[in-house]
Amino acid sequence: MVTPLLTIRFEERIVTLDDESIDFPAAYKAVASIIRSLSMTQEETDSLLGKVDVYGEPKITPKMKLDKALGQVDEESASA
């Protein structure tokens, strides 16, 4: 379980994740690294993703982007 204060701060930043990923392409991977280091549950992760602002109807959703980033982080950690 993630501490309440950390969750609040993370939620404040996660809102702009999709927009920030335009200027910082590794934004989803950075968030994935934080999620893994905090051992967040799937429910906690889904709750955070629900707070991401999305404009229009993207073909690649924030969940898809984060799933890909989580896979990359897991793969890198397995090979380390």
PLY file of the C-alpha trace (Angstrom):
ply
format ascii 1.0
element vertex 80
property float x
property float y
property float z
element edge 79
property int vertex1
property int vertex2
end_header
0.00 0.00 0.00
1.24 3.45 -0.94
1.36 6.19 1.70
-1.51 8.71 1.49
0.72 11.77 1.05
2.67 10.17 -1.77
-0.57 9.12 -3.43
-1.93 12.66 -3.23
1.21 14.14 -4.80
1.32 11.45 -7.49
-2.36 12.06 -8.32
-1.69 15.78 -8.70
1.00 15.10 -11.30
-0.63 12.20 -13.12
-3.43 14.41 -14.48
-1.11 15.95 -17.09
0.79 12.75 -17.94
-0.55 12.33 -21.46
0.14 15.96 -22.33
3.60 15.87 -20.75
4.49 12.77 -22.74
4.50 14.94 -25.87
7.47 16.94 -24.60
8.93 14.12 -22.50
8.49 10.89 -24.48
9.75 8.76 -21.59
7.08 10.12 -19.21
5.09 6.89 -19.18
8.24 4.86 -18.56
9.20 7.17 -15.69
5.75 6.70 -14.15
6.00 2.94 -14.71
9.31 2.90 -12.82
7.72 4.75 -9.92
4.74 2.39 -9.92
7.00 -0.65 -9.79
9.27 0.81 -7.12
6.22 1.56 -4.95
4.77 -1.93 -5.59
1.41 -0.38 -6.43
-1.50 -2.74 -6.90
-3.42 -2.96 -10.16
-6.35 -1.20 -8.48
-4.11 1.70 -7.40
-2.63 1.91 -10.89
-6.05 1.86 -12.55
-7.26 4.54 -10.16
-4.33 6.78 -11.12
-4.90 6.19 -14.83
-8.49 7.25 -14.42
-7.25 10.71 -13.45
-5.19 11.28 -16.62
-6.64 14.05 -18.79
-7.09 12.93 -22.39
-8.13 15.19 -25.24
-10.36 13.62 -27.86
-10.42 9.88 -28.44
-6.84 8.66 -28.84
-6.11 5.49 -30.76
-3.50 4.63 -28.15
-4.96 5.21 -24.69
-3.00 6.12 -21.56
-3.63 2.58 -20.27
-2.09 1.10 -23.41
0.91 3.44 -23.11
1.41 2.61 -19.45
1.02 -1.14 -20.03
3.76 -0.94 -22.64
5.99 1.08 -20.30
5.39 -1.35 -17.42
6.39 -4.21 -19.72
9.61 -2.41 -20.62
10.43 -1.72 -16.98
9.72 -5.36 -16.05
11.87 -6.60 -18.93
14.78 -4.34 -17.98
14.55 -5.39 -14.36
14.49 -9.08 -15.30
17.64 -8.73 -17.41
19.53 -6.68 -14.81
0 1
1 2
2 3
3 4
4 5
5 6
6 7
7 8
8 9
9 10
10 11
11 12
12 13
13 14
14 15
15 16
16 17
17 18
18 19
19 20
20 21
21 22
22 23
23 24
24 25
25 26
26 27
27 28
28 29
29 30
30 31
31 32
32 33
33 34
34 35
35 36
36 37
37 38
38 39
39 40
40 41
41 42
42 43
43 44
44 45
45 46
46 47
47 48
48 49
49 50
50 51
51 52
52 53
53 54
54 55
55 56
56 57
57 58
58 59
59 60
60 61
61 62
62 63
63 64
64 65
65 66
66 67
67 68
68 69
69 70
70 71
71 72
72 73
73 74
74 75
75 76
76 77
77 78
78 79
